[in-house]
Amino acid sequence: MQITFPSSRLRKLCASRQSLVRKFGSEGARKIQQRLSLLEAADTLEDLRVLPGRCHELGADRKGQLALDLHQGFRLVFCPAGDWRRKNDGGLDWSSVYAVEVIEISDHYS
């Protein structure tokens, strides 16, 4: 799957293990890199349903975004990018998502 970032700052952070360790600790950096690798290796978002990280759609003010769990309340937040479809019930057709944009790495509880 293709992964993009809304800023060069976030892209550079995610590309540097040293920067990730400095900001999120060694376990946080490992989980972030692991989740990004899962996204990259997946053909579509549907592939992530059965993989570690509990990929899930968000609601309320984050409707249209998804998240993968990291550690200690942190999550990798992203949204579908490119051409994708909705199902008849209005939900996201995960099998049509071939690209995502990583929005942020956030602490779910703060």
ChimeraX attribute file (.defattr): number of C-alpha atoms within 10 A of each C-alpha:
attribute: neighborCount
match mode: 1-to-1
recipient: residues
	/A:1	16
	/A:2	16
	/A:3	16
	/A:4	16
	/A:5	16
	/A:6	11
	/A:7	11
	/A:8	10
	/A:9	10
	/A:10	15
	/A:11	15
	/A:12	13
	/A:13	14
	/A:14	19
	/A:15	13
	/A:16	13
	/A:17	16
	/A:18	14
	/A:19	14
	/A:20	20
	/A:21	16
	/A:22	12
	/A:23	12
	/A:24	17
	/A:25	12
	/A:26	14
	/A:27	14
	/A:28	19
	/A:29	22
	/A:30	16
	/A:31	20
	/A:32	25
	/A:33	18
	/A:34	15
	/A:35	22
	/A:36	16
	/A:37	12
	/A:38	18
	/A:39	21
	/A:40	16
	/A:41	13
	/A:42	16
	/A:43	17
	/A:44	18
	/A:45	20
	/A:46	16
	/A:47	15
	/A:48	20
	/A:49	12
	/A:50	9
	/A:51	12
	/A:52	13
	/A:53	19
	/A:54	13
	/A:55	21
	/A:56	14
	/A:57	17
	/A:58	15
	/A:59	10
	/A:60	6
	/A:61	7
	/A:62	11
	/A:63	10
	/A:64	14
	/A:65	18
	/A:66	20
	/A:67	22
	/A:68	23
	/A:69	20
	/A:70	24
	/A:71	16
	/A:72	11
	/A:73	11
	/A:74	20
	/A:75	23
	/A:76	22
	/A:77	22
	/A:78	22
	/A:79	18
	/A:80	21
	/A:81	15
	/A:82	11
	/A:83	9
	/A:84	14
	/A:85	14
	/A:86	13
	/A:87	10
	/A:88	8
	/A:89	7
	/A:90	8
	/A:91	11
	/A:92	16
	/A:93	15
	/A:94	18
	/A:95	14
	/A:96	18
	/A:97	22
	/A:98	21
	/A:99	22
	/A:100	22
	/A:101	17
	/A:102	24
	/A:103	19
	/A:104	15
	/A:105	19
	/A:106	14
	/A:107	13
	/A:108	12
	/A:109	7
	/A:110	6
